[in-house]
Amino acid sequence: MRRLNRLSIFRKNGGRRSLQFHLFTIMLFAVVPVVAATALAVWQAGEAFHTSSESRLRDTSQTLANAVEADLAGTFTSLSTLANLYASGRNTARSFEPWLDEAGTHLGGTLHVVARGLTDIGANNAAFATGLRAIEHRSRAISNLIDPASGKDARIALAVPFETAGGQLQALVFVAKPDRLVHLLQGNELEGSEFLVAVTDGTGHLVGRSRDADRFIGKPVPDWGKLQSMGSPSGLFEAVSKEGSEIMLSFRKLAGTPGWVVVVGENLDAFNARWQGPLATLALSALIAFSIALLGALWMAQRILAPVKALAAYGRGIAEGGQLSDGAHLQRSSIAEFESLRESFIAAQTELRERAEREKEIADTLTLSERRYRAVAEAGALVFWQRDRTGPVTQVTGWRELTGRSDTDAIGLGWMASVHAEDLPVVESAWAECVAKGSDVDVEARVLTPAGWKWVRARGAPIRDAAGEIVEWVGSLEDIDARRSAQARIAHMAHHDTLTGLGNRALMAKRMAEAIEAAHDGQCAALLCIDLDRFKLVNDTMGHPVGDALLCAVAARLKQCVAETDVVIRTGGDEFAVIQSASSWATASLLAAKIVKSLSDPFTLRRQSVSIGASIGVTFIDDPGIGDSELMRRADIALYAAKAEGRGQFHLFDPRMDLQRRRAPARSKPAVREKARSR
């Protein structure tokens, strides 16, 4: 019993716990965080494995949805080609009906022509309704499953509109079985796959299926209501297959269809096994590793006790003023720290003397640092900073006054949280270069303050020791916000019209050069030259103040017409220009028509209604070999053509216009423009 009492970890000695007790306590402190961290890591790993399984299922549904959409798009493309051929044949009075029958048979279905009040498939047929929908919306149309109760004999109708020579809108309707339209599920690619893949129409009936397609086509799918209630184009949920097995189902709705859906399902047990298996292995590995670590800690604790007791006795002898020995009688320890402790006791007096000398050096360093900060303060800086030779901030003063955050928040790399994201790479690059070269740092950046972003200038220099080695960096932040704001205003004024706030000719030249350079990559932009109709009359009769107000109102309407990527320019007087990016014949025509319509609406200026108009000339920036002067000339030619046709017109440049203009009798530009303005 006495022996057990001596070994008890709860034994006290003079009111103090034994060494065993403290070792046991240390082990508890070490083990509890490890256990908690291990549990958290296992839980997070489980979440990651589960998320990975879900992502795999979502990616599969996305890939198959893209494939089905491409499949349907190919069929629509074929129908559009046949519709154009049919329309051409009708215009030349050739009979294409037998040819349509042959083409429909080749595609695996039947082809029909539908017009309002005219069809060969029955006025109440769903395929006829699909054709009418295509005509009404002037776009492609696809039906849901027709007569789903007939199973694999159900049909689907696809329709594309076309215009006859007489201007009548008709539709070419292709009626076929689902397996002729959804080819993806009919091949061998999905045979033996772990996934169940299906396509449903907008009413929840099966259009195609990778397993037992003939058996289930036309049947309603289980859990269709659950899918619809999610109200999103894609999602993931547990469902039941037609065979009655539980599956994890990922779905994605198909674009351009009346609610068709591609679904990909995986057996729920297989889905869970994919993430639960690795999780169980990880948990078991963590448990084994923890057990080994705990046993090792207990073994090491026993090895610690013997040399520590000897060191404690030796320490008591030093504290009681006994004669210091070389410690040779002490039991040596294989633990480096305890051996170092034994040697440290012997060198205690020397260490105390050296520590006093170091404290004196620190005091001298602090005095020098105080002088530095006083010198910087007299220069009127906002923030004083000090960094070690590798970069992290070690001391800062004034950070709270500048940013509203405490000075300690800037220590280390904490200051980076207050630097603007666009300026942070510049600051880091400048600092890295200065550290590498050992040179002064001078960089400007925006810092977040309670009043918003403020421009500051960071300047600093390295501090070197007697050997010339850098020991630290010191510097300050200065307020340069007023100077940067003035520079920004000057830059804006250099590229913008003072009256309307639109870009001026300098900005136009810059954007034209960018558009011409982009033409090297195959990009196309459009240049629209706009000339106001009847502006001179308004300006002369109502006065220049009204004329100026009218120009500002025109500028406002132009900015409302264009996209964010387009730029509006006032080239002078009542002349404007627009550079439209990512342009085409259709988009440029739509924009020109939109501008003509917008500027033709009356303006209300000083309680008076003023009506003007606009004429527009358009040319395209798609050839990098054509310069800005030639592009302006072409747009001007197109503008003259629009003026010649009357007010409120736009015209796209055609090389033949240039040829006709050269052959026409010589006429000065002012005369042509004045004649056009008078219209």
C-alpha positions as CSV (number, residue, x, y, z in Angstrom):
1,M,0.0,0.0,0.0
2,R,2.9,2.4,0.8
3,R,4.4,1.7,-2.6
4,L,1.1,2.4,-4.4
5,N,0.7,5.6,-2.4
6,R,4.2,6.8,-3.5
7,L,3.3,6.1,-7.2
8,S,-0.1,7.8,-7.0
9,I,-0.4,10.7,-9.4
10,F,-2.6,12.5,-6.9
11,R,-0.1,12.4,-4.1
12,K,0.7,15.9,-2.6
13,N,4.0,17.1,-1.1
14,G,3.7,20.2,1.0
15,G,0.4,21.2,-0.7
16,R,1.9,20.7,-4.2
17,R,1.1,18.0,-6.7
18,S,3.7,15.5,-7.8
19,L,5.5,15.4,-11.1
20,Q,3.4,12.5,-12.2
21,F,0.3,14.5,-11.7
22,H,1.6,17.4,-13.9
23,L,2.7,15.0,-16.6
24,F,-0.7,13.5,-16.6
25,T,-2.3,16.9,-16.8
26,I,0.0,17.9,-19.7
27,M,-1.0,14.7,-21.6
28,L,-4.7,15.6,-21.1
29,F,-4.1,19.1,-22.5
30,A,-2.3,17.6,-25.4
31,V,-4.7,14.8,-26.1
32,V,-8.0,16.8,-25.9
33,P,-7.2,19.2,-28.8
34,V,-5.8,16.4,-30.9
35,V,-9.0,14.4,-30.3
36,A,-11.1,17.4,-31.2
37,A,-9.0,18.3,-34.2
38,T,-9.2,14.6,-35.4
39,A,-12.9,14.5,-35.0
40,L,-13.3,17.8,-36.9
41,A,-10.9,16.6,-39.7
42,V,-12.9,13.4,-40.1
43,W,-16.2,15.3,-40.2
44,Q,-14.8,17.7,-42.8
45,A,-13.4,14.9,-44.8
46,G,-16.8,13.2,-44.8
47,E,-18.4,16.4,-46.0
48,A,-15.7,16.7,-48.7
49,F,-16.3,13.1,-49.9
50,H,-20.1,13.6,-49.9
51,T,-19.7,16.9,-51.8
52,S,-17.4,15.1,-54.3
53,S,-20.0,12.4,-54.9
54,E,-22.7,15.0,-55.5
55,S,-20.4,17.0,-57.9
56,R,-19.7,13.8,-59.9
57,L,-23.4,13.2,-60.3
58,R,-24.2,16.9,-61.1
59,D,-21.3,17.0,-63.7
60,T,-22.7,13.8,-65.3
61,S,-26.2,15.3,-65.7
62,Q,-24.7,18.6,-67.1
63,T,-22.6,16.7,-69.6
64,L,-25.6,14.5,-70.7
65,A,-27.9,17.6,-70.9
66,N,-25.4,19.3,-73.2
67,A,-25.3,16.2,-75.4
68,V,-29.1,15.9,-75.6
69,E,-29.4,19.7,-76.4
70,A,-26.8,19.2,-79.1
71,D,-28.7,16.2,-80.5
72,L,-31.9,18.3,-80.7
73,A,-30.1,21.2,-82.2
74,G,-28.7,19.0,-84.9
75,T,-32.2,17.9,-85.8
76,F,-33.4,21.5,-85.8
77,T,-30.6,22.4,-88.1
78,S,-31.5,19.7,-90.5
79,L,-35.2,20.8,-90.5
80,S,-34.1,24.4,-91.1
81,T,-32.1,23.3,-94.2
82,L,-35.1,21.3,-95.5
83,A,-37.4,24.2,-94.8
84,N,-35.2,26.5,-96.9
85,L,-35.0,24.0,-99.7
86,Y,-38.8,23.5,-99.6
87,A,-39.5,27.2,-99.7
88,S,-37.1,27.6,-102.6
89,G,-38.8,24.8,-104.5
90,R,-42.2,26.3,-104.0
91,N,-41.0,29.6,-105.3
92,T,-40.0,27.9,-108.6
93,A,-43.2,26.1,-108.9
94,R,-41.7,22.7,-108.4
95,S,-43.5,20.1,-106.4
96,F,-41.6,19.0,-103.3
97,E,-44.2,17.0,-101.5
98,P,-42.9,13.6,-102.7
99,W,-39.4,14.8,-101.8
100,L,-40.6,15.8,-98.3
101,D,-42.0,12.3,-97.8
102,E,-38.7,10.8,-98.9
103,A,-36.7,13.2,-96.6
104,G,-39.0,12.4,-93.6
105,T,-38.5,8.7,-94.1
106,H,-34.8,9.2,-94.3
107,L,-34.9,11.1,-91.0
108,G,-37.0,8.4,-89.4
109,G,-40.3,10.1,-89.2
110,T,-42.7,12.2,-91.3
111,L,-42.5,15.8,-92.5
112,H,-45.5,18.1,-92.8
113,V,-46.1,21.7,-93.9
114,V,-48.3,23.8,-91.6
115,A,-49.8,27.2,-92.1
116,R,-52.6,29.0,-90.4
117,G,-55.7,27.2,-91.6
118,L,-53.7,24.8,-93.7
119,T,-52.3,21.4,-92.6
120,D,-52.2,17.8,-93.7
121,I,-52.1,16.3,-90.2
122,G,-55.3,17.4,-88.7
123,A,-56.2,20.8,-87.2
124,N,-56.6,19.3,-83.6
125,N,-53.3,17.4,-83.8
126,A,-50.6,18.3,-81.2
127,A,-48.1,18.4,-84.0
128,F,-50.2,21.0,-85.8
129,A,-50.3,23.0,-82.6
130,T,-46.5,22.8,-82.4
131,G,-46.3,24.2,-86.0
132,L,-48.6,27.0,-85.2
133,R,-46.5,27.9,-82.1
134,A,-43.4,28.0,-84.2
135,I,-45.2,30.4,-86.7
136,E,-46.6,32.6,-83.9
137,H,-43.3,33.0,-82.1
138,R,-41.1,32.9,-85.3
139,S,-38.8,30.4,-83.6
140,R,-38.2,26.7,-83.3
141,A,-40.7,24.7,-81.3
142,I,-40.9,21.2,-79.8
143,S,-43.8,19.4,-78.3
144,N,-44.2,17.3,-75.3
145,L,-44.8,13.6,-75.8
146,I,-47.8,13.1,-78.1
147,D,-50.2,10.3,-76.9
148,P,-47.9,9.0,-74.1
149,A,-50.3,6.2,-73.4
150,S,-49.2,4.5,-76.6
151,G,-45.8,3.8,-75.0
152,K,-42.9,3.3,-77.4
153,D,-45.3,4.3,-80.3
154,A,-45.7,7.8,-78.9
155,R,-44.5,10.7,-81.0
156,I,-42.7,14.1,-80.7
157,A,-43.1,17.0,-83.0
158,L,-40.4,19.5,-83.9
159,A,-41.2,22.6,-86.0
160,V,-39.2,25.4,-87.7
161,P,-40.8,28.5,-89.3
162,F,-40.0,29.7,-92.8
163,E,-41.3,32.3,-95.2
164,T,-42.7,31.6,-98.6
165,A,-42.0,33.8,-101.7
166,G,-45.4,35.4,-101.1
167,G,-44.4,36.5,-97.6
168,Q,-46.6,33.9,-95.9
169,L,-45.3,32.3,-92.7
170,Q,-45.4,28.5,-92.6
171,A,-43.8,25.8,-90.6
172,L,-42.1,22.5,-91.4
173,V,-43.1,19.9,-88.8
174,F,-41.1,16.7,-88.2
175,V,-43.0,14.0,-86.3
176,A,-41.0,11.0,-85.1
177,K,-40.7,8.5,-82.3
178,P,-38.6,9.7,-79.3
179,D,-35.8,7.3,-80.1
180,R,-35.2,9.0,-83.4
181,L,-34.7,12.4,-81.6
182,V,-32.8,11.4,-78.5
183,H,-30.0,9.3,-80.0
184,L,-27.7,9.5,-77.0
185,L,-29.7,7.0,-75.0
186,Q,-29.9,4.5,-77.9
187,G,-26.2,3.8,-78.3
188,N,-23.9,1.4,-76.5
189,E,-22.1,4.2,-74.5
190,L,-24.4,3.9,-71.5
191,E,-24.8,0.1,-71.5
192,G,-23.4,-1.4,-68.3
193,S,-23.1,2.1,-66.8
194,E,-23.6,2.5,-63.1
195,F,-25.9,5.4,-63.9
196,L,-29.6,5.4,-64.8
197,V,-30.1,8.1,-67.4
198,A,-33.5,9.3,-68.6
199,V,-35.2,12.2,-70.5
200,T,-38.7,13.4,-69.6
201,D,-41.0,15.9,-71.3
202,G,-42.5,18.9,-69.6
203,T,-45.4,16.8,-68.2
204,G,-43.2,14.2,-66.5
205,H,-43.5,11.4,-69.1
206,L,-40.5,9.4,-70.1
207,V,-39.1,10.3,-73.6
208,G,-36.0,8.1,-73.4
209,R,-34.3,5.8,-70.9
210,S,-30.9,4.0,-70.8
211,R,-32.5,0.9,-69.4
212,D,-35.7,-0.9,-70.6
213,A,-36.6,2.1,-72.8
214,D,-39.3,0.2,-74.8
215,R,-41.0,-0.8,-71.5
216,F,-41.1,2.6,-69.9
217,I,-41.4,5.3,-72.7
218,G,-44.5,7.3,-72.1
219,K,-44.9,6.3,-68.5
220,P,-45.0,9.0,-65.8
221,V,-41.9,9.2,-63.7
222,P,-42.0,8.9,-59.9
223,D,-41.3,12.0,-57.7
224,W,-42.1,14.3,-60.6
225,G,-43.9,16.6,-58.2
226,K,-40.8,16.7,-55.9
227,L,-38.7,17.8,-58.9
228,Q,-41.1,20.5,-60.0
229,S,-41.5,21.8,-56.4
230,M,-37.7,22.6,-56.3
231,G,-38.3,25.4,-58.8
232,S,-34.8,25.4,-60.2
233,P,-33.2,24.5,-63.5
234,S,-31.1,21.8,-61.8
235,G,-30.9,20.0,-58.5
236,L,-30.2,16.8,-56.5
237,F,-32.5,14.8,-54.3
238,E,-33.4,11.3,-53.3
239,A,-36.0,9.6,-55.4
240,V,-37.4,6.2,-56.4
241,S,-36.9,4.6,-59.9
242,K,-39.6,3.0,-61.9
243,E,-38.2,-0.4,-60.7
244,G,-38.9,0.7,-57.1
245,S,-35.3,1.1,-56.0
246,E,-34.0,4.1,-54.1
247,I,-31.7,6.3,-56.0
248,M,-29.8,9.6,-55.7
249,L,-31.1,11.7,-58.6
250,S,-29.5,14.7,-60.3
251,F,-31.6,16.6,-62.9
252,R,-31.1,19.5,-65.3
253,K,-33.7,21.1,-67.5
254,L,-33.1,21.3,-71.2
255,A,-32.9,24.8,-72.8
256,G,-35.2,25.5,-75.7
257,T,-37.8,22.8,-74.7
258,P,-41.2,23.1,-72.9
259,G,-39.7,21.9,-69.6
260,W,-37.9,18.7,-70.7
261,V,-35.5,17.4,-68.1
262,V,-32.4,15.1,-68.2
263,V,-32.1,13.0,-65.1
264,V,-29.2,10.9,-63.9
265,G,-29.7,8.5,-61.1
266,E,-27.4,6.3,-59.1
267,N,-28.3,3.6,-56.6
268,L,-28.5,5.2,-53.2
269,D,-26.4,2.5,-51.5
270,A,-23.7,2.8,-54.2
271,F,-23.8,6.6,-53.9
272,N,-23.4,6.5,-50.1
273,A,-20.6,3.9,-50.3
274,R,-18.6,6.2,-52.5
275,W,-18.2,8.7,-49.7
276,Q,-18.8,6.6,-46.6
277,G,-16.1,4.0,-47.4
278,P,-13.2,6.5,-47.5
279,L,-14.6,8.2,-44.4
280,A,-14.6,5.0,-42.4
281,T,-11.0,4.2,-43.6
282,L,-9.9,7.7,-42.6
283,A,-11.6,7.4,-39.1
284,L,-9.9,4.1,-38.5
285,S,-6.5,5.4,-39.5
286,A,-6.9,8.4,-37.2
287,L,-7.9,6.1,-34.3
288,I,-4.9,3.9,-34.8
289,A,-2.5,6.8,-35.1
290,F,-4.0,8.4,-31.9
291,S,-3.6,5.2,-30.0
292,I,0.1,4.8,-31.0
293,A,0.7,8.4,-30.1
294,L,-0.9,8.0,-26.7
295,L,1.2,4.9,-25.9
296,G,4.4,6.6,-27.0
297,A,3.6,9.6,-24.8
298,L,3.1,7.4,-21.7
299,W,6.5,5.7,-22.4
300,M,8.2,9.0,-22.8
301,A,6.7,10.3,-19.5
302,Q,8.3,7.4,-17.6
303,R,11.7,8.2,-19.2
304,I,11.3,11.9,-18.2
305,L,10.8,11.3,-14.5
306,A,14.2,10.0,-13.4
307,P,16.5,12.8,-14.8
308,V,14.0,15.5,-13.8
309,K,14.2,14.4,-10.2
310,A,18.0,14.6,-10.3
311,L,17.8,18.1,-11.9
312,A,15.4,19.3,-9.3
313,A,17.7,18.2,-6.5
314,Y,20.6,20.0,-8.2
315,G,18.5,23.1,-8.6
316,R,17.7,23.2,-4.9
317,G,21.3,23.0,-4.1
318,I,22.0,26.1,-6.3
319,A,19.1,28.0,-4.8
320,E,20.4,27.2,-1.2
321,G,23.8,28.7,-2.1
322,G,25.7,25.5,-2.2
323,Q,28.9,25.1,-4.1
324,L,28.4,24.7,-7.8
325,S,29.8,21.6,-9.3
326,D,30.3,20.6,-12.9
327,G,27.2,18.4,-12.7
328,A,29.1,15.2,-13.6
329,H,27.4,13.3,-10.8
330,L,24.0,14.0,-12.3
331,Q,22.4,11.2,-14.3
332,R,22.7,12.1,-18.0
333,S,19.5,12.2,-20.0
334,S,19.0,11.2,-23.6
335,I,16.5,14.1,-23.8
336,A,18.4,17.1,-25.3
337,E,16.4,19.6,-23.3
338,F,17.2,18.1,-19.9
339,E,20.8,17.7,-20.8
340,S,20.8,21.4,-21.9
341,L,19.2,22.3,-18.6
342,R,22.0,20.6,-16.6
343,E,24.6,22.6,-18.5
344,S,22.6,25.8,-18.1
345,F,22.6,25.4,-14.3
346,I,26.4,25.3,-14.4
347,A,26.6,28.4,-16.6
348,A,23.9,30.4,-14.6
349,Q,26.1,33.2,-13.4
350,T,27.6,33.8,-16.9
351,E,24.2,33.8,-18.4
352,L,22.9,36.4,-16.0
353,R,25.8,38.7,-16.8
354,E,25.3,38.3,-20.5
355,R,21.5,39.0,-20.1
356,A,22.3,42.3,-18.3
357,E,24.5,43.3,-21.2
358,R,21.7,42.4,-23.7
359,E,19.2,44.4,-21.8
360,K,21.5,47.4,-22.0
361,E,21.7,47.0,-25.8
362,I,17.9,46.8,-26.0
363,A,17.6,50.0,-24.1
364,D,20.0,51.7,-26.5
365,T,18.0,50.4,-29.4
366,L,14.7,51.7,-28.0
367,T,16.3,55.1,-27.5
368,L,17.4,55.1,-31.1
369,S,13.9,54.0,-32.2
370,E,12.3,56.8,-30.3
371,R,14.5,59.3,-32.1
372,R,13.6,57.9,-35.4
373,Y,9.8,58.2,-34.7
374,R,10.3,61.7,-33.4
375,A,12.1,62.7,-36.7
376,V,9.3,61.1,-38.8
377,A,6.6,62.8,-36.7
378,E,8.1,66.2,-37.3
379,A,7.8,65.5,-41.1
380,G,4.0,65.4,-40.7
381,A,3.3,61.7,-41.8
382,L,0.0,59.9,-41.1
383,V,1.4,56.5,-40.0
384,F,4.9,55.4,-38.8
385,W,5.9,51.8,-39.5
386,Q,8.7,49.5,-38.8
387,R,9.3,46.1,-40.5
388,D,11.9,43.4,-40.0
389,R,14.4,42.7,-42.7
390,T,12.2,40.0,-44.4
391,G,9.1,42.2,-44.6
392,P,6.5,41.6,-41.8
393,V,5.5,44.7,-39.9
394,T,6.8,44.7,-36.3
395,Q,5.6,48.1,-35.1
396,V,3.1,50.7,-36.3
397,T,1.8,54.0,-34.9
398,G,-1.2,56.0,-36.2
399,W,-3.0,53.1,-37.9
400,R,-6.1,53.5,-35.8
401,E,-6.4,57.2,-36.7
402,L,-6.1,56.4,-40.4
403,T,-8.2,53.3,-40.8
404,G,-10.3,53.0,-37.7
405,R,-8.7,49.7,-36.8
406,S,-6.3,49.1,-33.9
407,D,-2.5,49.4,-34.5
408,T,-2.1,45.8,-33.6
409,D,-4.3,44.8,-36.6
410,A,-1.5,46.0,-38.9
411,I,1.2,43.9,-37.3
412,G,2.7,41.1,-39.4
413,L,0.7,41.0,-42.6
414,G,-2.5,42.4,-41.1
415,W,-2.1,45.7,-42.9
416,M,-2.9,44.0,-46.2
417,A,-6.6,43.7,-45.3
418,S,-7.0,47.5,-45.6
419,V,-5.3,47.9,-49.0
420,H,-7.4,48.0,-52.1
421,A,-7.4,44.7,-54.0
422,E,-6.3,46.4,-57.3
423,D,-3.3,48.1,-55.5
424,L,-2.2,45.1,-53.4
425,P,-0.2,43.3,-56.1
426,V,1.6,46.6,-56.9
427,V,2.6,47.1,-53.3
428,E,3.7,43.6,-52.8
429,S,5.8,43.7,-56.0
430,A,7.4,47.0,-55.1
431,W,8.2,45.7,-51.6
432,A,9.7,42.5,-52.9
433,E,11.9,44.4,-55.3
434,C,13.2,46.7,-52.5
435,V,14.0,43.8,-50.2
436,A,15.9,42.0,-53.0
437,K,17.9,45.2,-53.9
438,G,18.1,46.7,-50.4
439,S,16.9,50.0,-51.8
440,D,14.4,52.6,-50.6
441,V,10.7,51.9,-51.0
442,D,8.3,54.4,-52.5
443,V,4.8,53.2,-53.6
444,E,1.3,54.6,-53.8
445,A,-1.9,52.7,-53.0
446,R,-5.5,53.1,-51.7
447,V,-6.3,52.4,-48.0
448,L,-9.8,51.8,-46.6
449,T,-10.6,54.5,-44.0
450,P,-13.9,55.3,-42.2
451,A,-14.5,58.0,-44.9
452,G,-13.9,55.6,-47.8
453,W,-10.8,54.8,-49.9
454,K,-7.9,57.2,-49.5
455,W,-4.7,57.4,-51.5
456,V,-1.5,57.3,-49.4
457,R,2.2,57.2,-50.3
458,A,4.3,54.7,-48.5
459,R,8.0,55.6,-48.2
460,G,10.7,53.9,-46.2
461,A,14.4,53.0,-46.1
462,P,16.5,50.2,-44.7
463,I,18.4,50.5,-41.5
464,R,21.8,48.8,-41.6
465,D,24.2,47.7,-38.8
466,A,27.9,48.4,-38.5
467,A,28.6,45.6,-41.0
468,G,26.3,47.1,-43.6
469,E,23.7,44.4,-43.2
470,I,20.0,45.4,-43.2
471,V,18.5,44.8,-39.7
472,E,15.1,46.6,-40.2
473,W,13.0,49.0,-42.4
474,V,11.4,52.2,-41.2
475,G,9.1,54.6,-42.9
476,S,5.8,56.4,-43.0
477,L,2.5,56.8,-44.9
478,E,1.6,60.2,-46.3
479,D,-1.8,61.5,-47.4
480,I,-1.8,62.2,-51.2
481,D,-5.5,61.8,-51.8
482,A,-6.0,65.4,-52.9
483,R,-3.2,65.2,-55.4
484,R,-4.5,61.9,-56.9
485,S,-8.1,63.3,-57.1
486,A,-6.8,66.3,-59.0
487,Q,-4.9,64.1,-61.4
488,A,-8.0,62.0,-62.0
489,R,-10.0,65.1,-62.8
490,I,-7.4,66.3,-65.3
491,A,-7.3,62.9,-67.0
492,H,-11.1,62.9,-67.3
493,M,-11.2,66.4,-68.7
494,A,-8.6,65.5,-71.4
495,H,-10.9,62.8,-72.8
496,H,-14.4,64.1,-72.3
497,D,-16.6,66.9,-73.6
498,T,-17.2,69.7,-71.0
499,L,-20.8,70.4,-72.1
500,T,-22.3,66.9,-72.3
501,G,-19.8,64.8,-70.3
502,L,-19.5,62.4,-73.3
503,G,-16.1,61.3,-74.7
504,N,-14.3,63.7,-77.0
505,R,-12.2,63.1,-80.1
506,A,-9.2,62.1,-78.1
507,L,-11.1,59.3,-76.4
508,M,-12.6,58.4,-79.8
509,A,-9.1,58.0,-81.3
510,K,-8.1,55.8,-78.4
511,R,-11.1,53.6,-78.7
512,M,-10.9,53.4,-82.5
513,A,-7.3,52.2,-82.1
514,E,-8.3,49.6,-79.6
515,A,-11.1,48.4,-81.9
516,I,-8.7,48.2,-84.9
517,E,-6.2,46.2,-82.8
518,A,-9.0,43.8,-81.7
519,A,-9.8,43.1,-85.4
520,H,-6.5,41.2,-85.5
521,D,-8.3,38.6,-83.2
522,G,-11.3,38.4,-85.5
523,Q,-13.5,40.8,-83.4
524,C,-15.8,43.2,-85.1
525,A,-17.0,46.6,-83.9
526,A,-19.2,49.2,-85.6
527,L,-18.8,53.0,-86.0
528,L,-22.0,55.0,-86.1
529,C,-21.8,58.7,-87.1
530,I,-24.8,60.6,-86.0
531,D,-25.9,64.0,-87.3
532,L,-28.9,65.8,-85.7
533,D,-31.7,67.0,-88.0
534,R,-33.2,70.5,-87.5
535,F,-30.8,71.3,-84.7
536,K,-29.6,74.5,-86.4
537,L,-33.2,75.7,-86.6
538,V,-33.7,75.1,-82.8
539,N,-30.4,76.8,-82.0
540,D,-31.1,79.9,-84.1
541,T,-34.7,80.4,-83.1
542,M,-34.6,79.5,-79.4
543,G,-31.1,80.6,-78.5
544,H,-27.8,78.9,-77.6
545,P,-28.8,78.1,-74.0
546,V,-31.7,76.0,-75.3
547,G,-29.4,74.5,-77.9
548,D,-26.9,73.5,-75.2
549,A,-29.6,72.0,-73.1
550,L,-30.8,70.1,-76.2
551,L,-27.3,68.7,-76.8
552,C,-27.2,67.5,-73.1
553,A,-30.6,65.8,-73.5
554,V,-29.5,64.1,-76.7
555,A,-26.3,62.8,-74.9
556,A,-28.5,61.4,-72.1
557,R,-30.7,59.5,-74.6
558,L,-27.7,58.2,-76.5
559,K,-26.2,56.7,-73.3
560,Q,-29.6,55.0,-72.6
561,C,-29.5,53.4,-76.0
562,V,-26.1,51.8,-75.9
563,A,-24.6,48.9,-73.9
564,E,-22.1,49.3,-71.1
565,T,-19.3,48.2,-73.4
566,D,-20.1,50.8,-76.0
567,V,-18.8,54.3,-76.0
568,V,-20.6,57.5,-77.0
569,I,-18.6,60.4,-78.4
570,R,-19.5,64.1,-79.2
571,T,-17.3,64.8,-82.2
572,G,-18.3,68.5,-82.4
573,G,-21.3,70.8,-82.8
574,D,-24.4,68.6,-83.3
575,E,-22.4,65.6,-84.4
576,F,-22.0,62.5,-82.4
577,A,-20.6,59.0,-82.8
578,V,-21.0,55.6,-81.2
579,I,-18.4,52.8,-81.2
580,Q,-20.3,49.5,-80.7
581,S,-18.2,46.5,-79.5
582,A,-19.0,42.9,-80.5
583,S,-21.1,44.2,-83.4
584,S,-22.7,42.6,-86.4
585,W,-24.9,43.7,-89.2
586,A,-28.0,42.9,-87.1
587,T,-26.9,44.5,-83.8
588,A,-25.6,47.6,-85.6
589,S,-28.9,48.0,-87.5
590,L,-30.9,47.5,-84.3
591,L,-28.8,50.1,-82.4
592,A,-29.1,52.6,-85.2
593,A,-32.9,52.2,-85.4
594,K,-33.1,52.5,-81.6
595,I,-31.2,55.8,-81.7
596,V,-33.3,57.2,-84.6
597,K,-36.5,56.3,-82.7
598,S,-35.2,57.7,-79.4
599,L,-34.1,61.1,-80.9
600,S,-37.2,61.5,-82.9
601,D,-39.4,61.7,-79.7
602,P,-40.0,65.3,-78.6
603,F,-37.8,66.9,-76.0
604,T,-39.2,69.2,-73.3
605,L,-36.8,72.1,-72.7
606,R,-37.8,75.1,-70.5
607,R,-41.5,74.0,-70.7
608,Q,-41.3,73.9,-74.5
609,S,-41.6,70.9,-76.7
610,V,-38.8,70.6,-79.2
611,S,-38.7,68.0,-82.0
612,I,-35.6,67.1,-84.0
613,G,-34.3,63.9,-85.5
614,A,-31.1,62.1,-86.5
615,S,-29.5,60.6,-89.5
616,I,-26.9,57.9,-89.0
617,G,-24.1,56.4,-91.1
618,V,-22.7,53.0,-90.1
619,T,-19.5,51.2,-91.0
620,F,-17.8,48.2,-89.5
621,I,-14.3,48.0,-87.9
622,D,-13.4,44.4,-88.9
623,D,-10.2,44.9,-91.0
624,P,-7.0,45.8,-89.1
625,G,-5.6,47.2,-92.4
626,I,-8.2,50.0,-92.5
627,G,-7.2,53.1,-90.5
628,D,-9.4,55.4,-88.5
629,S,-9.4,58.2,-91.1
630,E,-10.7,55.8,-93.8
631,L,-13.3,54.4,-91.3
632,M,-14.5,58.0,-90.6
633,R,-14.7,58.7,-94.3
634,R,-16.8,55.5,-94.9
635,A,-19.2,56.4,-92.1
636,D,-19.5,59.9,-93.5
637,I,-20.4,58.5,-96.9
638,A,-23.1,56.3,-95.3
639,L,-24.3,59.3,-93.4
640,Y,-24.7,61.4,-96.6
641,A,-26.7,58.5,-98.1
642,A,-29.0,58.4,-95.1
643,K,-29.5,62.2,-95.3
644,A,-30.3,61.9,-99.0
645,E,-33.1,59.5,-98.2
646,G,-34.8,62.0,-95.8
647,R,-34.9,62.6,-92.1
648,G,-34.7,59.9,-89.5
649,Q,-32.8,57.4,-91.6
650,F,-29.7,55.2,-91.1
651,H,-27.5,53.7,-93.8
652,L,-24.8,51.0,-93.7
653,F,-21.7,51.6,-95.7
654,D,-21.4,49.6,-99.0
655,P,-18.3,49.8,-101.2
656,R,-20.6,50.5,-104.1
657,M,-21.7,53.7,-102.5
658,D,-18.1,54.9,-102.6
659,L,-17.8,54.1,-106.3
660,Q,-21.1,55.9,-107.1
661,R,-20.0,58.9,-105.1
662,R,-16.7,59.1,-107.0
663,R,-18.5,58.9,-110.4
664,A,-21.1,61.6,-109.4
665,P,-20.4,65.2,-110.3
666,A,-18.0,66.9,-107.9
667,R,-19.7,68.6,-105.0
668,S,-18.2,70.1,-101.9
669,K,-18.9,68.4,-98.6
670,P,-20.4,71.5,-96.9
671,A,-22.9,71.9,-99.8
672,V,-23.9,68.2,-99.6
673,R,-24.3,68.4,-95.8
674,E,-26.2,71.7,-96.0
675,K,-28.6,70.2,-98.6
676,A,-29.1,67.2,-96.4
677,R,-29.7,69.3,-93.3
678,S,-32.5,71.2,-95.1
679,R,-34.5,68.1,-95.6
